[in-house]
Amino acid sequence: MEIAAVREEMNFLREEMKALREEMTNQREETKGCKSEVTNLKTEMKRQKEENTALHSEVVRLQQAMVEERSTRQTVVEELRQEVRRLTAPFGRLQGLVPREQEEGVETQVPLDRAQVHELEDRLNQALVDQKRAEDDLKESRATNSATETKLRETEARNEDLLEQTNASLKKRLHEMERTLDHERSSSKDKDEVIKRQLEEMQQQKEKQQALMNTKVALDAEISAFNKLLESKNTSIKKLCFPPGLSEKSLTNILQNSEGMEELTVTAPSDSTGQWVRLLPPSLRKLDVFGPGETGESVTVPKDRQLDHGLDVVIKQAGEDVINQLASELGQRVTSLAMFNKWRCYGQVIGMNGCPRVTAGALQRLLSALTGLEDVTLNGTLSGAITDASLAALHGCSQLRVMQLGDSVYQCTDIPVTAVSRLAVTCRKLDWLSLHAKQELSQTVLDGLVEADLGKRDDGKPRTLRFNVPGAVYDKLSKPSNTGNIKVVRDAKY
């Protein structure tokens, strides 16, 4: 119930945060719209200022044109007045200028000059009328210009007031939004802390539940193992397969009551210290060991390689810790050993997905400790651990008779050829060597064995070694004569 309430609270907080983000987005959009409006107002004011400047320039030009027109008309009127005065002067003024014999001609010209005077007067009056009209137009233009300037000043004042009001409103809204944002940030920080605390509490609850589940699984595994143990005692069953998840304490408690057990498949406990290995019953003939957290089927040993004494051990997907514990506790008890990091079971490849890698040092320590080995199988996935030192560790196995490197699915890709030859020479009872590898590597190993001096058996007869290879490789090998010490054999199974 607490977890459900925490989840509901978290959902509510998420919805509230979503609403706050939407509100902030709307406020940002409004601010953006206000900024666009201010930009438009500034653009309009700039355009009006440009129009006012153009109108002012036009008014100045008209004023200059009217002044020029007025000056021109005044000059024309003045010239006309002077011409009228000259023509209307008293006739006596001309006596001194005109000879007597020409007076008659002057008298005849006077009416004509008077007609010209009337014409000039009309022109003068017309010029005066035009001047009056120009003056009226100038006054009207000045009045229009004054009205335009007044309107312009009113517009500028109105725009400035509007801009100031808009700026003040925007600043006020901006301050309000900043305060809201600061409040939301503070609230969001508090909510994040609440969510973080709730997540930590959920994680703690989850860890507690996982610990309880692990305990339940371990208890179920222990109960199942005890039930199987009781069943084996009641029905004389000698083969048991313990489920994974058992702790070392549970496994040791079970093994203390496992007298008469002959075959055991077990997953090494994650907290293993090797104590459970020491409690393996003396009656045990076959042991399949998986690394912590791993499980699988028991490996069946071929009938022609089954021994009637000692302990057969199969190690699958085990790390260095488990291998070291087996090496220190089993010792000479083990007569047959098979190691796999990956194998095929019912058509499916099992192992190698996150399983620990077997190191050359761990393999060397294990082979050095198991001095009673008579049969050894190393899967091809261990090629990186099969080194000169690890093979040299088998030199102390004086009873070694069978050695298999690789299998039909996982072949050996990189093994020390010289170390294989030295092993064949040192282990004098070795009479069967099986190699699953490519044709080139198999040929190199065969050539090394042919060149090696295998010596003689304990009865004085020359030693012979059967070199077993798959049929596909057998057909391609350059085989020695059948009279030599090395007998190349086609593997009947492959």
C-alpha positions in Angstrom: 0.0 0.0 0.0 2.8 2.4 0.8 4.4 1.8 -2.7 1.0 2.4 -4.3 0.5 5.7 -2.4 4.1 6.8 -3.4 3.4 6.0 -7.0 0.1 8.0 -6.9 1.9 10.9 -5.3 4.6 10.7 -8.0 2.0 10.6 -10.8 0.3 13.7 -9.2 3.6 15.5 -9.0 4.3 14.7 -12.6 0.9 16.0 -13.7 1.4 19.2 -11.7 4.9 19.6 -13.2 3.4 19.1 -16.7 0.7 21.8 -16.0 3.3 24.2 -14.7 5.4 23.7 -17.8 2.4 24.3 -20.1 1.6 27.5 -18.1 5.3 28.7 -18.5 5.0 27.9 -22.2 1.9 30.1 -22.5 3.5 32.9 -20.6 6.5 32.7 -22.9 4.2 32.9 -25.9 2.4 36.0 -24.5 5.7 37.7 -23.8 6.7 36.9 -27.4 3.5 38.4 -28.6 4.0 41.6 -26.6 7.5 41.9 -27.9 6.1 41.6 -31.4 3.5 44.3 -30.7 6.2 46.7 -29.4 8.3 46.0 -32.5 5.3 46.8 -34.7 4.6 50.1 -32.7 8.3 51.1 -33.1 8.1 50.4 -36.9 4.8 52.4 -37.2 6.4 55.3 -35.3 9.4 55.2 -37.6 7.2 55.2 -40.6 5.2 58.2 -39.3 8.4 60.1 -38.5 9.6 59.4 -42.1 6.2 60.7 -43.5 6.4 63.8 -41.3 9.9 64.5 -42.4 8.8 64.2 -46.0 5.8 66.5 -45.4 8.1 69.0 -43.7 10.5 68.9 -46.6 7.6 69.4 -49.0 6.3 72.4 -47.0 9.7 74.0 -47.0 10.0 73.5 -50.8 6.6 75.0 -51.3 7.5 78.0 -49.2 10.7 78.5 -51.1 8.8 78.2 -54.4 6.1 80.8 -53.3 8.8 83.1 -52.1 10.5 82.9 -55.5 7.2 83.3 -57.3 6.4 86.4 -55.1 9.8 87.9 -55.8 9.3 87.3 -59.5 5.8 88.9 -59.6 6.9 91.8 -57.5 9.7 92.5 -60.0 7.2 92.2 -62.9 4.8 94.6 -61.2 7.5 97.1 -60.4 8.6 97.0 -64.1 5.0 97.5 -65.2 4.6 100.4 -62.9 7.7 102.1 -64.1 6.5 101.6 -67.7 3.1 103.1 -66.9 4.7 106.1 -65.2 6.9 106.7 -68.2 4.0 106.5 -70.7 1.7 108.6 -68.6 4.2 111.5 -68.0 3.0 115.1 -69.1 3.3 115.8 -72.8 5.4 119.0 -72.1 8.2 116.9 -70.8 8.7 115.7 -74.3 9.2 119.2 -75.9 12.8 119.4 -75.0 13.4 116.0 -76.3 11.4 116.0 -79.5 12.1 118.5 -82.4 9.3 120.7 -83.5 9.0 119.2 -86.9 8.2 115.9 -85.2 5.5 117.2 -82.8 2.7 116.2 -85.2 4.0 112.7 -85.3 4.1 112.6 -81.5 0.6 113.9 -81.2 -0.6 111.2 -83.5 1.2 108.6 -81.3 -0.4 109.7 -78.0 -3.7 107.9 -78.5 -1.8 104.8 -79.3 0.4 105.1 -76.2 -2.7 105.5 -74.0 -4.1 102.3 -75.4 -0.9 100.6 -74.4 -1.3 102.2 -70.9 -4.7 100.7 -70.5 -3.4 97.4 -71.6 -0.5 97.7 -69.1 -2.9 98.6 -66.4 -5.0 95.5 -67.1 -1.9 93.4 -67.0 -0.9 95.1 -63.7 -4.3 94.5 -62.2 -4.1 90.9 -63.3 -0.6 90.6 -61.8 -2.0 92.0 -58.6 -4.8 89.6 -58.6 -2.4 86.7 -59.2 -0.2 88.0 -56.4 -3.2 88.1 -54.1 -4.1 84.6 -55.0 -0.5 83.4 -54.5 -0.5 85.0 -51.1 -3.8 83.3 -50.2 -2.4 80.0 -51.4 0.7 80.6 -49.3 -1.5 81.3 -46.2 -3.5 78.2 -46.9 -0.4 76.1 -47.3 1.0 77.6 -44.0 -2.3 76.8 -42.3 -2.2 73.2 -43.7 1.4 72.8 -42.7 0.7 74.1 -39.2 -2.3 71.6 -38.9 -0.1 68.8 -40.1 2.7 69.7 -37.7 0.1 69.9 -34.9 -1.3 66.5 -35.9 2.2 65.1 -36.1 3.1 66.3 -32.6 -0.1 64.9 -31.2 0.6 61.5 -32.9 4.1 61.4 -31.6 2.9 62.3 -28.1 0.2 59.7 -28.3 2.7 57.0 -29.6 5.2 57.9 -26.9 2.5 57.5 -24.3 1.4 54.3 -25.7 5.0 53.0 -26.0 5.7 54.0 -22.4 2.5 52.3 -21.2 3.3 49.1 -23.2 6.8 49.0 -21.9 5.6 49.5 -18.3 3.0 46.8 -18.8 5.6 44.4 -20.3 8.1 45.1 -17.6 5.5 44.5 -15.0 4.4 41.2 -16.6 8.1 40.2 -17.0 8.8 40.8 -13.3 5.7 38.8 -12.5 6.8 36.0 -14.8 10.3 36.0 -13.2 8.8 35.8 -9.8 6.5 33.0 -10.9 9.5 31.2 -12.5 11.6 31.5 -9.4 8.7 30.2 -7.3 8.2 27.3 -9.7 11.9 26.5 -9.7 11.9 26.5 -6.0 8.8 24.4 -5.9 10.2 22.1 -8.6 13.4 21.6 -6.6 11.4 20.7 -3.6 9.3 18.3 -5.6 12.4 16.8 -7.2 13.8 16.2 -3.7 10.5 14.6 -2.7 10.6 12.4 -5.8 14.2 11.5 -5.2 13.5 10.6 -1.6 10.5 8.5 -2.6 12.5 6.8 -5.3 15.2 6.0 -2.7 12.5 4.6 -0.5 11.1 2.6 -3.4 14.6 1.3 -4.2 15.1 0.3 -0.5 11.7 -1.5 -0.6 12.6 -3.2 -3.8 16.0 -4.3 -2.3 14.2 -5.6 0.7 11.7 -7.5 -1.4 14.5 -8.9 -3.5 16.4 -10.0 -0.4 13.2 -11.7 0.8 12.7 -13.3 -2.6 16.3 -14.5 -2.6 15.7 -15.9 0.9 12.5 -17.6 -0.2 14.3 -19.1 -3.3 17.1 -20.3 -1.1 14.7 -21.8 1.4 12.6 -23.4 -1.5 15.8 -24.8 -2.9 16.9 -26.1 0.5 13.5 -27.7 1.1 13.6 -29.3 -2.4 17.1 -30.6 -1.8 16.1 -32.1 1.5 13.0 -33.6 0.0 15.2 -35.2 -2.7 17.6 -36.4 -0.1 14.9 -38.0 1.9 13.4 -39.5 -1.2 16.8 -40.9 -2.2 17.2 -42.5 1.3 13.7 -44.0 1.1 14.0 -45.3 -2.5 17.7 -46.0 -2.6 18.2 -43.4 -5.3 21.9 -42.6 -5.7 21.7 -39.7 -8.1 20.7 -36.2 -7.0 20.5 -32.8 -8.7 20.3 -29.9 -6.3 18.5 -26.7 -7.5 20.5 -23.5 -7.8 20.3 -20.8 -5.2 21.4 -22.8 -2.2 23.7 -21.0 0.2 26.9 -22.7 1.4 25.3 -23.2 4.9 22.3 -24.9 3.4 24.4 -27.0 1.1 26.7 -28.2 3.9 23.7 -29.1 6.0 22.4 -31.3 3.2 25.7 -32.9 2.4 26.2 -33.9 6.1 23.3 -36.3 5.6 24.1 -37.6 2.1 25.8 -40.9 2.8 25.6 -43.3 0.0 25.2 -40.7 -2.7 27.0 -41.6 -6.0 26.1 -38.9 -8.5 25.6 -35.2 -7.7 24.8 -32.2 -9.9 25.2 -28.9 -8.0 25.5 -25.2 -8.5 28.3 -23.7 -6.5 26.9 -21.2 -3.9 27.6 -17.6 -4.5 29.1 -17.4 -1.0 31.2 -20.5 -1.4 34.4 -20.9 0.6 35.0 -24.5 -0.3 33.5 -26.0 2.9 30.8 -27.9 1.0 33.5 -29.6 -1.2 35.1 -31.1 1.9 31.7 -32.6 2.9 31.3 -34.6 -0.4 30.5 -38.2 0.6 33.2 -40.8 0.0 30.7 -42.8 -2.0 30.4 -40.1 -4.6 31.5 -41.3 -8.1 30.5 -38.4 -10.3 30.3 -34.7 -9.6 28.9 -32.0 -12.0 29.7 -28.5 -10.8 28.2 -25.3 -12.3 29.4 -21.8 -11.5 27.2 -19.6 -9.2 23.9 -18.7 -10.8 24.3 -21.3 -13.6 22.5 -24.6 -14.1 22.1 -27.3 -16.7 22.0 -31.0 -17.4 24.5 -33.5 -16.2 27.1 -34.5 -18.8 27.1 -38.3 -19.6 30.5 -39.9 -19.9 30.9 -42.3 -22.8 30.9 -45.9 -21.7 34.4 -46.6 -23.1 35.8 -43.8 -20.9 33.9 -44.6 -17.7 36.2 -45.6 -14.8 35.3 -48.1 -12.0 37.2 -46.1 -9.4 37.9 -42.6 -8.2 35.7 -39.5 -8.9 34.6 -38.1 -12.2 34.4 -34.3 -12.1 32.7 -32.1 -14.7 33.2 -28.4 -14.3 31.0 -26.0 -16.4 31.0 -22.2 -16.4 32.9 -22.0 -13.1 35.2 -19.1 -12.2 38.6 -19.0 -10.7 37.3 -19.1 -7.1 35.3 -22.3 -7.6 38.2 -23.9 -9.5 40.7 -23.1 -6.8 38.4 -24.5 -4.1 38.0 -27.8 -6.1 41.7 -28.0 -6.6 42.5 -27.5 -2.9 39.9 -29.9 -1.6 39.6 -32.8 -4.1 43.3 -33.6 -4.7 44.1 -37.2 -5.8 40.5 -38.3 -5.4 39.7 -37.1 -8.9 40.5 -39.6 -11.7 38.5 -38.0 -14.6 38.1 -34.3 -15.4 36.1 -32.5 -18.0 36.0 -28.7 -18.3 33.6 -26.6 -20.4 32.9 -22.9 -20.7 30.2 -23.5 -23.3 28.6 -26.7 -24.6 25.6 -27.9 -26.6 22.6 -29.4 -24.9 19.5 -30.6 -26.8 20.6 -28.7 -29.8 21.1 -25.4 -27.9 24.3 -23.6 -27.1 24.7 -23.1 -23.4 27.2 -20.9 -21.6 29.6 -18.1 -22.4 26.9 -15.4 -22.0 28.5 -13.5 -19.1 30.1 -16.6 -17.5 33.5 -16.2 -16.0 36.5 -16.8 -18.2 38.8 -19.6 -17.1 42.4 -18.3 -16.8 45.6 -20.2 -17.6 46.7 -19.8 -14.0 43.5 -21.3 -12.6 43.7 -24.2 -15.0 47.3 -24.8 -14.2 46.6 -24.9 -10.4 43.8 -27.3 -10.9 45.7 -29.7 -13.1 48.7 -29.5 -10.7 46.6 -30.5 -7.7 44.7 -33.4 -9.4 47.7 -35.7 -9.6 45.5 -38.8 -9.8 44.0 -37.9 -13.2 43.7 -40.7 -15.8 41.3 -39.0 -18.2 41.2 -35.3 -19.1 38.9 -33.4 -21.5 39.4 -29.7 -22.1 36.6 -28.1 -24.2 37.7 -25.9 -27.2 36.4 -22.8 -25.5 39.3 -23.1 -23.1 41.9 -22.7 -25.9 43.1 -19.4 -24.4 43.8 -21.2 -21.0 45.6 -24.2 -22.6 49.2 -23.0 -22.4 52.7 -24.6 -22.0 52.4 -24.1 -18.2 48.9 -25.6 -17.9 49.9 -28.7 -20.0 53.1 -29.0 -18.1 51.0 -29.3 -14.9 49.8 -32.7 -16.2 53.4 -34.1 -16.2 52.8 -35.0 -12.5 49.8 -37.2 -13.5 51.7 -40.5 -13.9 48.4 -42.4 -14.5 47.1 -40.3 -17.4 45.9 -42.5 -20.2 43.4 -40.4 -22.1 43.6 -36.8 -23.2 41.0 -34.9 -25.3 41.4 -31.4 -26.6 38.3 -29.8 -28.1 35.2 -31.4 -29.3 33.1 -31.7 -32.5 31.3 -28.4 -31.8 34.0 -26.2 -30.2 37.4 -27.0 -31.7 40.8 -26.0 -30.4 42.1 -22.9 -32.2 45.4 -22.2 -30.4 47.3 -24.8 -28.5 51.1 -25.1 -27.9 52.2 -27.9 -30.2 55.5 -28.5 -28.5 53.8 -28.8 -25.1 51.6 -31.5 -26.5 54.6 -33.5 -27.7 56.3 -33.1 -24.3 53.1 -34.3 -22.6 53.0 -37.4 -24.8 56.7 -38.2 -23.9 56.4 -37.4 -20.2 53.1 -39.2 -19.4 54.3 -42.7 -20.3 50.9 -44.3 -19.8 49.2 -41.9 -22.3 48.0 -44.1 -25.1 45.0 -42.1 -26.5 45.1 -38.5 -27.7 42.0 -36.9 -29.3 42.3 -33.6 -31.0 39.4 -31.6 -32.6 41.0 -28.8 -34.6 41.5 -27.5 -38.1 43.5 -29.6 -40.6 46.5 -27.4 -40.4 46.8 -27.4 -36.6 46.1 -31.2 -36.5 48.9 -31.8 -39.1 51.3 -29.7 -37.0 50.5 -31.6 -33.8 50.8 -35.0 -35.7 54.2 -34.0 -37.1 55.4 -33.1 -33.6 54.3 -36.4 -32.2 56.0 -38.4 -35.0 59.3 -36.6 -34.3 59.0 -37.2 -30.5 60.7 -40.2 -28.9 57.9 -41.9 -26.9 60.3 -44.5 -25.4 59.2 -47.8 -24.1 56.5 -49.2 -21.8 57.2 -50.7 -18.4 57.3 -54.2 -20.0 60.1 -53.0 -22.4 57.9 -52.8 -25.5 57.8 -49.7 -27.7 55.1 -47.3 -26.8 52.3 -46.5 -29.3 49.9 -43.6 -29.2 46.6 -43.4 -30.9 46.0 -40.0 -32.4 42.2 -39.6 -32.8 40.9 -37.0 -35.3 37.5 -36.3 -36.9 36.8 -38.0 -40.3 36.9 -34.8 -42.3 40.4 -34.0 -41.0 41.6 -37.6 -41.2 41.1 -37.7 -45.0 43.3 -34.6 -45.4 46.2 -35.5 -43.1 49.6 -36.8 -44.3 49.7 -39.9 -42.1 52.8 -41.8 -41.1 53.2 -45.5 -41.8 51.3 -48.0 -39.7 54.5 -49.4 -38.4 55.4 -46.2 -36.4 54.6 -45.3 -32.9 51.8 -43.0 -33.8 48.6 -44.6 -35.0 46.2 -42.0 -36.6 42.6 -43.1 -36.0 39.4 -41.8 -37.5 36.9 -40.9 -34.9 34.0 -43.2 -35.3 31.5 -40.6 -34.0 32.4 -37.8 -36.2 
